[in-house]
Amino acid sequence: MRSERPHRVHRHTHLGGIGRNHLYDNYLSPLDYTGFTAGYVFLAESPTHDETARISILKLVGLNLTSAKNPKKNGEFIDMELEAAFGCHFNRTWSNSSGGGNQNGRLRVALGGLAGLHLGGTYSSRNGNNPAQGRLAADLSFSSIAEYGFRLWQQRWLWRTQLDLPLAGVMFSPQYGQTYYEIFELGHTNHNVCLTYFGNAPSMRALSTLSLPFGRNRLSVGIHLNYRQSHLNHLKRHAWNSMFVLGYTRTFKFFD
């Protein structure tokens, strides 16, 4: 006889991706750079209690590497971005059942927030004096998830879309023309830790995947859009990153 004890379903998703990144950083260059990008995303989701829990926990880690060229192809940016986020969502679930009681579809909508930490840097092959720009930021984001599980070809499929919008935070930024030697060696700091909000750092992340049954796990395919922008201390930067992602999802069940 199958146990009716409530259980918690944990999902770990590993995604690798390739795509394009559009970079602009006027601390390093007045030109736009575009090129190839490769990245990795890890997602861990779990309810706080059983699978019908209203609150769930989300952990996210992302790493991205980019090689981009200027329009004349005589300059290169090497860019790296590492981010980690932790937060929770309040969930609402609707189920659609057939006349025989079989569940045909299950929709979950979740709203919540994430606390994120971002670390990165860009190296320019054309700059001798100031060849690199470092980045460090922390922010709080509004986060939403829409997830729909359905049956197709006698298998359970899962479509999932997540949208994150940073609302407020802090970011390190030099002044226009200020070198890192002045900041860290001479101690000439000048408003280098800035408050950010949607007006001076409009950014977003969207991740949409379709999980296909694959043995005891799931094969996941989708798109990942990560657009980060800022305008601080007369410096403008944006990184418009779009990737096709492929990976797998593992599910773990823990009985209470």
N, C-alpha and C positions, 0 to 999 in steps of 0.2 A: 504493500500500500504506500502511495507516494506521500511524503511528509507535507503537511500544510503549514509548517512553520514559516513565518515571514522571513524573507531573505533580502540581502542587499546586493545589488548588481553593480560591480565596478567595471568600467570600461577603460582600457588603455589603448590609445591610437597612436601609431607611429607613421609619419608621412614624410616622404622625400619629394622634392620638387625641383623643376627647372623652369626658367622663364626669362623675362626681360625686366630690367630695372632702369628707370629714368632718374638721373641724379643731377642736382644743381646745388652748389655750395659757393656763394660769392666770397667766402673767406679764402678759398683756394683758387677760384677761377670764375670769370664772368660768363663762361660758356656752359651749355648743357652737355651732359655726358650720358650716353646710353650704351647698354651692353648686356651680356649674359649674366644670369644670376642662378645660383643653386642654393637650396635651403632644406632645413629639417624642422619639423614641428612635432612636438609630443603633447598629447592631451590625456589627462586622467580625470574621469568623472565618477562620482559616487554619491549616492543618497546618504543622508545622515542616519537613517534607520532602515526600514524595509523599502521595497521597490516603489511603493506608493507614497513615499515621503514627500512632503511639500518643499523641503529644503535640500539642495544638493551642493556638493563641493566641486570646484573646478580648479585644476592646476594646468598651466600651460608653459611650455618652454619652446623657444624658437631660435634658430641660428641661420644666418643668411650671409653668403659671400658673393660679391659682385666684381666683375671686371668690365669697366665701361670706357668708351672712347669718346673724344670730342668730335664735332662735325668734320674736322679736317683729318681725323685719324692720326694726329701727331702728338697726342697727349692721352694719358690713361689715368683713371681713378681705380684704386683697389679699395673696396669698401667692405666692412664687416659690421654686422649688427647682431647682438645677443640680447634676448629679452626673456623675462620670466614673470609670470603673473599668477596670482592666487585670489580666489574669491568664492562667492556663493550665489545661488539663484533660488528664487521662489518659483515653484513649478505648478502648472495646472495641466491636467491630462484629460482627454476625451477619448472614449473608445467607441468604435463602430462595429456592431455584431450582426451576424446574419440570423435568420429565423431559427436555425438549429443551435444557436448559442455560440458559434465559432466566431472568434474575433478577426474581422477582416482588416481593420485599420486602427491605428492608435496615434493620436496627435498629442504632442507635448509642447507647450509654450512656456518658456522660462525667462524671467526678468531678474536682474541682479546687478552686482558690481564686481569689479576686479581692481586689485592693487598691483601695479606693474613696475618693474625696474628694467631700464634700458641702458645698455653699454655698447659703445661702438666707436668706430673711427674710419677716417678716409685718408688715404695716401695719394698724393699727386706726383706723377713722374716729371712734371714740368717745373715744380717749385724748388728752388735751392734754399732760400732763407727759411721759409715756413712750409715744409712739404706735407704736413699732416694736420688733421683736425680731429680732436677727440670729442666724444660725446658721453654724457652721463645724465640720466633723467629718471625721475620717478613720477608716477601719475595715478590718478583714480579714474576709472572708466565706467560708464554705463555699459552693461552687457546684456544681450538678448540671444535666445536660442529658440529656433523652431525645428521640431523633429517629428518625422512621420514614419511610422513603421507599417508596412503593408505586405500582403502575400502576393507573390507572382511566381508562376511555374512551380507551385507547391513548396516554395521557399519563403522565408521571412527576409525582406529587404528593409533598408533603413536609409531615409534621406534626412540630412541634418545640415542646418545653416546657422552660423553664429556671426553676430555683428557686435563689435566693440567700438565705443566712441569715447576717447579720453576727454574728461571734463575739466580737470584741474590738476596741477602738479608743480614740480620744480625742475629746472634744467640748468646745467652748467653751460655758459657761453662766454667766450672772450668778447671784448669790444672790437669794432671794426678797426683793423690795423694793429691791434694789440697782439704781441707775440706771447707764446707760452713761456719764453725766457723771462719776460717782464713779470708775468704772473707768479711763476713758481721759484725763480731764482732771485729776482729783485724785490718780490713782494708787492708789486704795484697792482693791487686788485682794484677793480672798479665795477661794482654791480655785476659780478660774474656769476652769481647764483640768482636766477630769475624765476619769478612765478609765471606759470603757464596756465592758459585756459583756452577754450575753443576759439577765441578771437585771434590770439597770436600763435597758436600751435594747432590748427585744425587738422586732425588726423583720424584715421579709421582703419579697422581690420575686419575683413569679411572672409569667412571660411565656409565653403559649401561642399559637402561630400555625399556620395552615394555608396553605401556599403552593400556588397554582394556576398551571399553565402559562399564560404570557401572552407570546406572541411569543418572543423570545430570552431574556426575563427571567421573573420570577415575580411574580404578584400575591399579596400576603400579607394575611390577615385574622386577627383574634384578639382576645384580651383581655390587658390589662396591669394587674396588681395591685401596688401599691407601698405597703406599710404601714410607717410609721416612727413609733416611740414612744420616749419617754425620761422618766425620773424622776430628776432631778439637782438638788442644792442646793434641795430642797423645791419644785421646779418640775416640773410635769407637762405634757407635750405629746404629742399624737398627730396624725398626718395619715394618714387611711385613704383612699387614692386608688385608684379603679377606673375603667378606661377601655376603651372599644372602640377598637381600632386597625386602621388600614388603610394599606397601603403597598406597596412593591415590593422585590424582592430581585434584585441583579445578581450574576452568577457570573463569575469570572475564572480562567482556567487558565494556569499558568506551568509550562513544561517545564524539568526540571532538566538 
